[in-house]
Amino acid sequence: MPQPPIYLDHAATTPVRPEVIEAMLPYFGAKFGNSSSTHRWGREARAATDAARERIGACLGANPDEICLTSGGTEADNLAVLGGWRVQRGSGRNAVVTTPIEHKAVLASAHQAAKEGGDERLLDVDATGVVSLESARTHLRPDVAIASVMWVNNETGVIQPIEELVALAKNVGAVFHTDAVQAFGKIVIDAKLTPFDLCSVSGHKFGAPKGIGAVFVRRGTALAPLFFGGTQDRGRRPGTENVPMAIALATAMELTLREKDAECARLLALRDRLEAALLERVPDAVVHGRGAPRAPHMLSLSVPGTDSESMLIALDLQGVACSSGSACQSGSVTASHVLNAMGVPPELGSAAVRMSVGKLTTDEHIDRVVALFPALIAKARSMAGRF
């Protein structure tokens, strides 16, 4: 009898929680109103959307009017970075500062700003994937419109020194954005404690459906909209508001924070046990970001003499789902820009496998993966001519 499959790709996406589905369902049925309408159906939808926005805000230490709903993390990052830059261009602030290890949604937004006449600057990172504060001091100058640094890297799980980076940005009057898509529910994110101006989250990373996210926009922070049409969301994001998805995001965020401490401790124990056992059985394996602060759910590992694609296929054939890094490359296995920026040799970068634990992960899953791994490594090395 085949054993049940093992899902170790929670950093890519997570299953929708039953409580979230239950909360959404009425708004696909009798409570179907458009929140911009003035009749009773519209008023009901408006009340639900406003309540969801308030709940989302509370989860981020924000006011309801500081929450801009989006279709997910990519739109949230685009709106924050490109919208934050466009509204300032021509004011003497023309630079976008980011890092070479960002999600492609941020990097592509910075590239677009450069195409439109902006000055794109990339901060240095060290071998563990931590942004250089010295590089930030050099590149954060009075001509910077916006700086964007992700809180938790989506390939390695490395946590960035956001508090220090925010302070450096504030010293030169720059707007600061952080992509917190992998960070929410894993570390403390509170706009009252950390004075970032913009912060992106995406619901499908913690139990909401795909297609809903948000940007925190601190009061007084201007954004140029990406879309044009109505006046919804204070003109920042026109279009009919997605009521059930807003409720889904609010519900998933509340559940995630309610369980955060216990769940993060569980995930850390699972990840650390997996890491230690794999390194014991494959001593020359390399853990990317090891030695730096890391979120509890992610492990990026390369084994010399293997390659990502063959390893992922071999694992999948054994019922284990992992990835090579970001899940936003249309299913392809491509060289990691993150590992390249960290100075990882190409032969190791092309062998990276990302394993991310989550709600579905059990101790038994870890035991099974650890038991499978040495044989898969031996076969991969044998096929590559390495004995």
C-alpha positions as MATLAB code, in Angstrom:
seq = 'MPQPPIYLDHAATTPVRPEVIEAMLPYFGAKFGNSSSTHRWGREARAATDAARERIGACLGANPDEICLTSGGTEADNLAVLGGWRVQRGSGRNAVVTTPIEHKAVLASAHQAAKEGGDERLLDVDATGVVSLESARTHLRPDVAIASVMWVNNETGVIQPIEELVALAKNVGAVFHTDAVQAFGKIVIDAKLTPFDLCSVSGHKFGAPKGIGAVFVRRGTALAPLFFGGTQDRGRRPGTENVPMAIALATAMELTLREKDAECARLLALRDRLEAALLERVPDAVVHGRGAPRAPHMLSLSVPGTDSESMLIALDLQGVACSSGSACQSGSVTASHVLNAMGVPPELGSAAVRMSVGKLTTDEHIDRVVALFPALIAKARSMAGRF';
ca = [
       0.000    0.000    0.000;
       1.572    3.353   -1.067;
       2.095    5.798    1.753;
       0.289    9.175    1.699;
       2.204   11.964   -0.022;
       4.181   14.520    1.960;
       3.788   18.243    1.286;
       6.955   20.190    2.106;
       6.190   23.279    0.032;
       4.245   25.504    2.433;
       6.354   28.507    1.413;
       4.803   28.182   -2.056;
       1.210   27.966   -0.873;
      -0.915   26.519    1.914;
      -4.286   24.742    2.017;
      -7.294   26.964    2.653;
      -8.417   26.539    6.238;
     -11.945   25.174    6.815;
     -12.761   28.127    9.097;
     -11.838   30.492    6.274;
     -14.071   28.696    3.771;
     -16.943   28.783    6.249;
     -16.522   32.519    6.810;
     -16.483   33.235    3.063;
     -19.404   31.097    1.947;
     -22.348   33.416    2.801;
     -20.833   36.108    0.556;
     -20.973   33.806   -2.456;
     -24.681   33.293   -1.804;
     -27.356   35.451   -0.210;
     -24.894   38.190    0.846;
     -23.757   38.870   -2.725;
     -24.018   42.665   -2.767;
     -21.619   45.186   -4.280;
     -20.092   47.219   -1.454;
     -20.314   50.400   -3.572;
     -24.122   50.164   -3.872;
     -26.365   52.147   -1.531;
     -29.221   49.658   -1.119;
     -29.463   47.056    1.634;
     -27.400   44.437   -0.223;
     -24.689   47.001   -0.844;
     -24.773   48.265    2.726;
     -24.436   44.708    3.995;
     -21.407   44.132    1.748;
     -19.895   47.491    2.767;
     -20.250   46.663    6.457;
     -18.567   43.286    5.912;
     -15.704   44.797    3.906;
     -15.147   47.581    6.441;
     -15.144   45.058    9.280;
     -12.640   42.864    7.405;
     -10.395   45.854    6.783;
     -10.519   46.695   10.494;
      -9.646   43.115   11.442;
      -6.750   42.991    8.953;
      -5.494   46.295   10.298;
      -5.606   45.030   13.862;
      -3.443   42.060   12.844;
      -0.785   44.458   11.532;
      -1.007   47.119   14.232;
      -2.726   49.413   11.723;
      -5.822   51.535   11.295;
      -8.530   50.320    8.891;
      -7.873   53.167    6.433;
      -4.229   52.056    6.214;
      -5.200   48.720    4.626;
      -5.344   48.521    0.834;
      -6.711   45.208   -0.438;
      -5.004   43.650   -3.478;
      -5.154   40.475   -5.540;
      -2.090   39.085   -3.766;
       1.576   39.646   -3.022;
       2.712   40.530   -6.534;
       0.176   43.315   -6.932;
       0.900   44.486   -3.387;
       4.624   44.730   -4.124;
       4.040   46.461   -7.470;
       1.693   49.014   -5.929;
       4.070   49.720   -3.051;
       7.317   49.987   -5.012;
       6.218   51.371   -8.361;
       3.333   53.407   -6.921;
       5.587   54.745   -4.185;
       8.239   55.757   -6.709;
       5.929   57.235   -9.364;
       4.218   59.588   -6.954;
       7.594   61.128   -6.052;
       9.364   61.310   -9.418;
      10.134   64.847  -10.467;
      10.475   65.898   -6.824;
      14.231   65.404   -6.645;
      13.777   61.875   -5.341;
      14.313   59.554   -8.284;
      16.037   56.485   -6.838;
      14.670   53.072   -5.885;
      16.858   51.123   -3.470;
      16.324   47.394   -3.054;
      18.366   44.178   -2.860;
      19.347   41.479   -5.365;
      17.591   38.817   -3.247;
      14.058   40.230   -3.440;
      11.049   38.448   -4.866;
      10.771   39.067   -8.603;
       7.669   41.207   -7.953;
       9.872   43.802   -6.229;
      12.814   43.490   -8.600;
      10.599   43.804  -11.678;
       8.943   46.891  -10.172;
      12.357   48.462   -9.562;
      13.401   47.585  -13.134;
      10.225   49.244  -14.440;
      10.987   52.388  -12.472;
      14.445   52.405  -14.080;
      12.851   52.085  -17.538;
      10.739   55.131  -16.693;
      13.820   57.169  -15.792;
      14.493   56.132  -12.213;
      17.804   55.225  -10.636;
      17.821   51.613   -9.446;
      20.313   50.708   -6.708;
      20.936   47.273   -5.222;
      22.309   46.761   -1.723;
      24.995   44.166   -1.031;
      24.264   40.964    0.882;
      26.728   38.728    2.701;
      27.321   35.005    2.224;
      24.460   34.125    4.565;
      22.028   36.346    2.663;
      21.828   39.217    5.165;
      21.693   42.741    3.762;
      24.779   44.849    4.445;
      23.964   47.829    6.649;
      27.165   49.506    5.430;
      25.911   49.190    1.867;
      22.583   50.661    2.977;
      24.365   53.645    4.519;
      26.148   54.203    1.194;
      23.126   53.869   -1.105;
      20.425   55.490    1.022;
      20.851   59.147    0.140;
      18.485   62.150    0.002;
      17.572   61.377   -3.627;
      15.943   58.053   -2.682;
      12.187   57.914   -3.187;
      11.621   54.412   -1.848;
      13.628   51.581   -0.318;
      12.263   48.029   -0.380;
      13.717   45.079    1.546;
      11.882   41.815    2.160;
      11.516   40.802    5.801;
      11.974   37.043    5.286;
      13.586   35.697    2.134;
      11.313   33.397    0.172;
      14.090   30.951   -0.765;
      16.315   30.753    2.309;
      14.084   32.001    5.124;
      16.765   34.498    6.201;
      15.381   37.368    8.314;
      16.589   40.864    7.439;
      17.432   43.639    9.955;
      14.325   45.626    9.066;
      14.364   47.884   12.121;
      17.880   49.123   11.316;
      17.102   49.508    7.612;
      13.928   51.480    8.349;
      15.940   53.840   10.559;
      18.522   54.412    7.812;
      15.781   55.139    5.283;
      14.077   57.555    7.650;
      17.345   59.410    8.163;
      17.259   60.486    4.503;
      13.469   60.910    4.267;
      12.895   57.872    2.047;
       9.692   55.817    2.090;
      10.367   52.261    3.308;
       8.542   49.162    2.043;
       8.936   45.597    3.225;
       7.636   42.486    1.499;
       6.369   40.489    4.478;
       4.724   37.721    2.441;
       6.883   35.005    4.044;
       7.144   36.828    7.364;
       3.525   37.155    8.455;
       2.700   34.635   11.157;
       6.354   33.693   11.593;
       7.745   36.850   13.237;
       6.209   39.906   14.922;
       4.928   42.466   12.409;
       3.464   45.513   14.114;
       3.273   48.920   12.447;
       3.114   50.521   15.895;
       6.481   49.009   16.825;
       8.352   49.284   13.509;
       7.877   52.507   11.519;
       7.883   51.069    7.982;
       5.651   53.003    5.585;
       4.447   50.149    3.379;
       4.132   46.409    4.022;
       2.861   43.624    1.731;
       1.137   40.385    2.760;
      -0.457   37.552    0.761;
      -3.235   35.365    2.128;
      -2.462   32.048    0.447;
       0.759   31.758    2.448;
      -1.225   31.260    5.669;
      -4.540   29.578    4.961;
      -6.534   32.011    2.804;
      -7.294   31.374   -0.881;
      -5.027   32.488   -3.681;
      -5.982   35.893   -5.053;
      -6.113   38.088   -1.954;
      -3.443   40.205   -0.307;
      -2.977   43.637    1.171;
      -0.633   46.571    1.456;
      -0.335   48.457    4.705;
      -0.064   52.147    3.749;
       0.869   54.324    6.673;
      -1.195   57.502    6.965;
       0.492   60.292    5.037;
       2.239   57.931    2.590;
       1.231   58.729   -0.983;
       0.894   56.075   -3.714;
       0.230   56.444   -7.416;
      -2.426   53.846   -8.356;
      -1.666   51.096  -10.848;
      -5.304   50.927  -12.010;
      -7.738   53.652  -12.975;
     -11.508   53.778  -12.716;
     -13.545   54.118   -9.552;
     -12.800   55.672   -6.200;
     -12.722   52.457   -4.155;
     -10.055   52.149   -1.472;
      -9.481   55.894   -1.441;
      -8.476   55.771   -5.100;
      -5.444   53.613   -4.363;
      -6.993   50.497   -5.865;
     -10.159   51.186   -7.902;
     -12.528   48.372   -8.812;
     -15.334   46.421   -7.188;
     -14.109   45.137   -3.844;
     -13.848   41.388   -3.346;
     -15.953   40.963   -0.221;
     -15.562   37.205    0.399;
     -11.827   37.377   -0.158;
     -11.453   40.304    2.252;
     -13.264   38.235    4.882;
     -11.050   35.253    4.057;
      -7.889   37.288    4.563;
      -9.081   38.734    7.862;
     -10.106   35.303    9.176;
      -6.856   33.619    8.131;
      -4.756   36.387    9.676;
      -6.589   36.208   12.989;
      -6.295   32.418   13.161;
      -2.605   32.553   12.250;
      -1.768   35.096   14.952;
      -3.857   33.270   17.544;
      -1.760   30.132   16.988;
       1.540   31.836   16.132;
       3.688   31.110   19.178;
       2.788   27.431   19.515;
       2.834   26.777   15.787;
       6.163   28.524   15.209;
       7.741   26.503   18.011;
       6.402   23.308   16.414;
       7.637   24.283   12.952;
      11.066   25.253   14.251;
      11.443   21.878   15.971;
      10.422   20.069   12.773;
      12.708   22.159   10.537;
      15.698   21.876   12.861;
      15.252   18.103   13.212;
      15.012   17.733    9.439;
      18.107   19.882    8.920;
      20.201   18.113   11.542;
      19.245   14.638   10.326;
      19.974   15.425    6.681;
      23.352   16.954    7.524;
      24.191   13.906    9.631;
      23.415   11.547    6.744;
      24.838   13.773    3.994;
      27.723   15.627    5.706;
      28.788   17.602    2.635;
      25.321   19.093    2.124;
      25.183   22.895    2.358;
      22.400   24.773    4.152;
      21.927   28.208    2.616;
      21.570   31.001    5.164;
      22.871   28.856    8.010;
      24.320   31.091   10.695;
      21.899   33.929    9.963;
      18.552   34.476   11.705;
      15.971   32.378    9.840;
      12.212   31.990    9.917;
      11.155   28.663   11.442;
       9.480   27.066    8.433;
      12.096   26.985    5.685;
      15.193   24.960    4.763;
      17.240   25.574    1.600;
      19.806   22.856    1.035;
      22.225   21.864   -1.757;
      24.020   18.557   -2.125;
      27.179   18.577   -4.247;
      26.994   16.291   -7.264;
      23.220   16.660   -7.704;
      20.930   19.122   -9.445;
      17.616   20.630   -8.402;
      15.514   19.259  -11.227;
      16.523   15.619  -10.834;
      16.218   15.846   -7.051;
      12.720   17.347   -7.224;
      11.606   14.668   -9.674;
      13.108   11.908   -7.523;
      11.433   13.293   -4.403;
       8.117   13.673   -6.209;
       8.266   10.068   -7.385;
       8.592    9.113   -3.711;
       5.571   11.261   -2.850;
       7.480   14.246   -1.433;
       6.653   17.741   -2.720;
       9.404   20.374   -2.472;
      10.653   23.171   -4.709;
      13.926   24.591   -5.934;
      13.191   28.070   -4.575;
      10.542   30.595   -5.526;
       7.286   29.108   -6.803;
       6.724   32.046   -9.178;
       8.700   30.774  -12.169;
       5.862   29.036  -14.063;
       6.896   25.629  -12.768;
      10.396   25.874  -14.219;
      13.618   25.104  -12.392;
      15.898   28.074  -13.023;
      19.110   29.378  -11.494;
      18.417   31.184   -8.232;
      19.156   34.897   -8.320;
      19.061   34.805   -4.508;
      21.816   32.209   -4.154;
      23.820   33.860   -6.910;
      23.722   37.184   -5.011;
      24.913   35.359   -1.886;
      27.993   34.163   -3.769;
      26.943   30.508   -3.840;
      28.936   28.671   -6.547;
      26.794   27.826   -9.620;
      27.163   24.085   -9.145;
      25.701   24.387   -5.631;
      23.080   26.961   -6.591;
      21.793   24.657   -9.319;
      21.411   21.878   -6.736;
      19.257   23.812   -4.247;
      16.110   22.243   -2.851;
      13.725   24.227   -0.636;
      11.741   22.310    1.960;
       9.135   24.265    3.902;
       7.121   22.839    6.763;
       3.645   23.922    7.796;
       0.209   22.866    9.008;
       0.301   19.573    7.120;
       3.744   18.513    8.385;
       4.109   15.845   11.068;
       7.011   14.146   12.852;
       6.325   11.036   10.791;
       6.752   13.046    7.594;
      10.169   14.234    8.723;
      11.208   10.656    9.552;
      10.131    9.439    6.110;
      11.951   12.191    4.239;
      15.130   11.644    6.242;
      14.964    7.896    5.545;
      14.488    8.475    1.798;
      17.123   11.139    1.285;
      20.439    9.201    1.369;
      19.326    6.720   -1.301;
      18.070    9.529   -3.531;
      21.367   11.376   -3.136;
      23.384    8.255   -3.949;
      21.340    7.633   -7.082;
      21.593   11.263   -8.217;
      25.363   11.249   -7.720;
      25.738    7.918   -9.488;
      23.826    9.217  -12.500;
      26.080   12.273  -12.548;
      29.196   10.079  -12.480;
      30.124   11.027   -8.909;
      30.810    8.038   -6.664;
];
